[in-house]
């Protein structure tokens, strides 16, 4: 009996020793190592942004900044660039103003010259026909002379008005050209300076025509004085006609 119990105890000890001393399964060891590696990699892997995160205001702001930064790279919005663009707009506006003022002044000068030449034509016709026309023809010519005198005076007032505006346009264009040059818009500066030179040349030509008309008018007036003096002397000798006082009035 005692021998049986000893055998049982020995069997249990042998079983326990087998369990403790049994070597590990290599397959299980490799699986465990893989699991630990996957766990460590997962902890270090960056979090993938979910579609729902795009609605986050913070994420949208960052996206906007990224897009905005790209636009700044495409278009230069520096102070120098903006000043050059503003200077170009200024020169364009001043050139348009100068063009309109030049057109108004040159048209007024041309109309004045035409009115003066028309008055001269009727005056010479009247002087050449003294004593050879009827009372109605004489009055008709005198009325035409008075009408063209009034027309010339009106056109001259327009010339003075538009010349003042044109002078302001010239000064404004020169200042715009200077501002464009100092801002770096050299091409715009050159263009507006060229426009100023063209405008000055056009007005100078129109003024020459009006000056020539004034010169001819002065010559006609001198001729008129001489012709009327001769005609008055003729009337005093013959006593047949009277000189119309309305026509003899000085301008």
C-alpha positions in Angstrom: 0.0 0.0 0.0 2.7 2.4 0.9 4.5 1.5 -2.3 1.4 2.5 -4.3 1.2 6.0 -2.7 4.9 6.6 -3.4 4.3 5.8 -7.0 1.4 8.2 -7.3 3.4 11.0 -5.7 6.2 10.3 -8.1 3.8 10.4 -11.0 2.4 13.8 -10.0 5.9 15.3 -9.5 6.9 14.0 -12.8 3.8 15.5 -14.5 4.4 18.9 -12.9 8.0 18.8 -13.9 7.0 18.1 -17.5 4.6 21.0 -17.6 7.2 23.4 -16.3 10.1 22.1 -18.3 8.2 21.6 -21.5 9.8 23.9 -24.3 7.7 26.7 -25.9 6.1 26.2 -29.3 8.1 28.2 -31.9 4.9 29.0 -33.9 3.2 30.6 -30.9 6.3 32.6 -30.2 6.4 34.1 -33.7 2.7 35.0 -33.6 3.2 36.8 -30.3 6.2 38.7 -31.7 4.1 39.7 -34.8 1.2 40.9 -32.6 3.6 43.1 -30.5 5.1 44.6 -33.7 1.7 45.4 -35.1 0.6 47.0 -31.9 3.8 49.1 -31.7 3.4 50.2 -35.4 -0.2 51.1 -34.9 0.7 53.4 -32.0 3.3 55.2 -34.1 1.1 55.5 -37.3 -0.3 59.0 -38.0 -4.0 59.3 -37.8 -5.7 59.3 -41.2 -8.1 62.3 -41.6 -11.6 61.2 -41.9 -14.0 62.8 -44.4 -16.0 64.2 -41.5 -13.0 66.2 -40.3 -13.2 68.5 -43.4 -16.2 70.1 -41.9 -14.2 71.1 -38.9 -13.8 75.0 -38.9 -10.1 74.7 -37.9 -9.4 72.4 -40.8 -11.3 74.6 -43.2 -9.3 77.7 -42.0 -6.0 75.9 -42.7 -7.2 74.9 -46.1 -8.2 78.5 -46.9 -4.8 79.7 -45.8 -3.2 77.2 -48.0 -5.2 78.3 -51.1 -4.7 82.0 -50.2 -1.0 81.5 -50.0 -1.1 80.0 -53.5 -2.9 83.1 -54.8 -0.4 85.4 -53.3 2.3 83.5 -55.2 0.3 83.9 -58.5 -0.4 87.7 -58.2 2.0 90.2 -56.7 0.1 92.3 -54.2 3.1 94.1 -52.8 2.9 97.8 -52.1 5.1 98.6 -55.1 3.0 96.6 -57.4 -0.2 98.2 -56.2 1.3 101.7 -56.5 2.3 100.9 -60.1 -1.2 99.7 -60.9 -2.8 102.8 -59.3 -0.4 105.1 -61.2 -1.4 103.4 -64.5 -5.1 104.0 -63.7 -4.3 107.7 -62.9 -2.4 108.2 -66.2 -5.2 106.6 -68.2 -7.8 108.9 -66.5 -5.7 112.0 -67.0 -5.1 111.2 -70.6 -8.8 110.8 -71.2 -9.5 114.1 -69.6 -6.8 115.8 -71.6 -8.0 114.3 -74.9 -11.6 115.6 -74.3 -10.3 119.0 -73.2 -8.1 119.3 -76.3 -10.9 118.3 -78.6 -13.2 120.9 -77.0 -10.6 123.7 -77.3 -9.5 122.9 -80.8 -13.2 122.8 -82.0 -13.9 126.2 -80.3 -10.8 127.7 -81.9 -11.8 126.3 -85.3 -15.3 127.7 -85.0 -14.0 131.1 -84.0 -11.7 131.2 -87.0 -14.6 130.3 -89.3 -16.8 133.0 -87.8 -14.1 135.6 -88.2 -13.4 134.6 -91.8 -17.2 134.8 -92.6 -17.4 138.2 -91.1 -14.4 139.3 -93.1 -16.0 138.0 -96.3 -19.2 140.0 -95.7 -17.3 143.1 -94.7 -15.2 143.1 -97.9 -18.3 142.4 -100.0 -20.0 145.4 -98.4 -17.0 147.7 -98.9 -16.7 146.6 -102.5 -20.4 147.3 -103.1 -20.7 150.8 -101.5 -22.8 153.0 -103.7 -23.7 150.1 -106.0 -26.4 148.3 -104.1 -30.0 149.0 -103.1 -31.1 149.9 -99.6 -32.3 146.3 -99.0 -29.1 144.7 -100.1 -27.0 147.1 -98.0 -29.1 146.4 -94.9 -28.9 142.6 -95.5 -25.1 142.8 -95.7 -24.9 144.9 -92.6 -27.1 142.4 -90.7 -24.9 139.5 -91.8 -21.8 141.4 -90.6 -23.4 142.0 -87.2 -24.5 138.3 -86.9 -21.0 137.0 -87.7 -19.5 139.5 -85.3 -21.7 138.2 -82.5 -20.9 134.6 -83.5 -17.2 135.3 -83.3 -17.5 136.9 -79.9 -19.5 133.9 -78.6 -16.9 131.4 -80.0 -14.1 133.5 -78.4 -15.8 133.2 -75.0 -15.9 129.4 -75.5 -12.2 129.4 -76.4 -11.3 131.2 -73.1 -13.5 128.7 -71.1 -12.1 125.6 -72.7 -8.5 126.9 -72.6 -8.8 127.2 -68.9 -10.0 123.6 -68.7 -7.3 122.4 -71.1 -4.6 124.1 -69.1 -5.8 122.2 -65.9 -5.8 119.0 -67.9 -2.2 119.6 -69.1 -1.0 120.2 -65.5 -2.9 117.2 -64.2 -1.3 115.0 -66.9 2.1 116.2 -66.1 1.6 115.4 -62.4 0.3 112.0 -63.3 3.3 111.3 -65.4 5.6 112.3 -62.6 3.7 110.1 -60.1 3.8 107.1 -62.5 7.6 107.5 -63.0 8.3 107.7 -59.3 6.1 104.6 -58.7 8.0 102.6 -61.3 5.3 102.7 -64.0 7.8 104.0 -66.5 5.8 103.0 -69.6 2.7 104.7 -68.4 4.7 107.8 -67.6 6.2 107.9 -71.1 2.7 107.4 -72.7 1.1 110.3 -70.9 4.0 112.6 -71.6 3.6 111.8 -75.2 -0.1 112.6 -75.0 0.8 116.0 -73.5 3.1 116.8 -76.4 0.5 115.8 -79.0 -2.2 117.9 -77.3 0.0 120.9 -77.1 0.9 120.6 -80.8 -2.8 120.3 -81.8 -3.8 123.4 -79.8 -0.8 125.3 -81.1 -1.9 124.6 -84.7 -5.5 125.7 -83.9 -4.3 128.8 -82.3 -2.2 129.7 -85.3 -5.3 129.5 -87.5 -7.2 131.8 -85.1 -4.3 134.2 -85.0 -4.2 134.3 -88.8 -8.0 135.0 -88.8 -7.5 137.9 -86.3 -4.7 139.3 -88.4 -6.9 139.3 -91.5 -9.7 140.9 -89.5 -7.4 143.7 -88.4 -6.3 144.2 -92.0 -10.0 144.3 -93.1 -10.8 146.9 -90.4 -8.0 149.1 -91.6 -9.2 148.7 -95.1 -12.7 149.5 -93.9 -11.6 152.7 -92.2 -9.9 153.9 -95.3 -12.7 152.9 -97.6 -15.4 154.5 -95.4 -13.4 157.7 -95.2 -13.3 157.9 -99.0 -16.9 157.1 -99.2 -17.8 159.7 -96.6 -15.8 162.3 -98.6 -17.6 161.3 -101.7 -21.0 161.7 -100.0 -20.1 165.1 -98.7 -19.2 166.2 -102.2 -22.3 164.7 -103.8 -24.7 164.8 -100.9 -26.8 162.0 -102.3 -26.5 159.3 -99.6 -25.9 158.9 -95.9 -23.6 156.5 -94.2 -25.4 154.1 -91.8 -24.3 154.8 -88.3 -25.0 151.3 -87.1 -22.4 149.9 -89.4 -19.8 152.5 -88.5 -19.8 151.6 -84.8 -16.5 150.3 -83.6 -16.2 146.7 -82.4 
